[in-house]
Amino acid sequence: MCKFFRRGFSAAVLLVMVLSMLVLPQGSAEAGKAPVHELNYFKSYETEVEGQKAYRIEIGMDRDGLEYQVVAKTFVRKQLVLDMKNTQPGKLKKDIKLSSSVAKRLTINELERRHTQVVIDLGSIVTDDMYKVHEEKADHKAGKPYRLVVDIFSEPLNQGETFKGVKGRTVVIDPGHGGSDSGAVGPTGLAEKTATLAVSKKVKSLLEASGARVVMTRDRDVDVYGPNASDRQELQARVNVGEYAPGANIFVSIHCNAFSNPAAKGMETYYFPGSARGQQLATYIYDELLKDGGLAGRGVRTANFYVIKHSSMPATLLELAFITNPREEKLLGDDKYQNTLAKAIVRGISRYFGD
Ligand SMILES: [Zn+2]
């Protein structure tokens, strides 16, 4: 069972809450004082989230600043429960049949006055990486109110495969570029920073599902050092993430290649010259990428790239494909292919650790 909290206060609401807690004795910040949310919008549809197929449920309400928690009941009942404070069922139907293999039914229960639970009956057991819940601001143009968005994914990324070698290891993943630095951009506009992050997140999920600890230099579209940094500052910031991660075993930097000639193609991996273990790591991952990724192999190479030069742990830099090659750009943006790459990378890492 997994239980975690997410709070959706706006800064102003939070400030008011904190102030009222300071001013009022405990227990007197009654629900009666807080604004009540009324559920009045429902929508569900198939979509793609970060390249993964998902079934999306949107539950809208008349005001923002919802306080809620998500509880996954993964055993007998297989349910996702959205527990909402200061909320009452509005004009929504209390029982909605869902047309998806991953989510069967949605019920709205008012547990007590201004305390409502939305319960989603699931098609199968979910693990942590199989659902996401976030808030969306009202979009008046699209006729959408402030809403809670639930994405349920159809299958775990690893499909039951475990990678024994990575258990208990700490892996630093460095998704190349990000924020103000797009990296290379493909002919139809796919940015390297987007592709590297998508693959890195999948690598992270697979590693964690197999018992590894993962430290990401970035987990969203940001500069690691900050905007307007020098290249050296930015790259050193990435190295630092690894250096300061307790017990970090390896550093894996994920990039896409680029060239002026769109015919340039293929995959390669790099290590810093003289690093025997870096070479091993780069070789294992290369072999798996070559086997499963199916792109032209350009070899395991050495280079003085900053992040592999300055990391004190065994490090490798991967060039997954040429984003400037139309065919490879398409592959890099494809969810299934990203899964294939992620699995190959994790298999290579697992082999490096002796599995
Ligand atoms: Zn790059």
Boltz pocket constraint, residues with backbone or C-beta under 6 A from the ligand:
constraints:
  - pocket:
      binder: B
      contacts: [[A, 176], [A, 177], [A, 183], [A, 184], [A, 192], [A, 254], [A, 255], [A, 256]]
      max_distance: 6.0
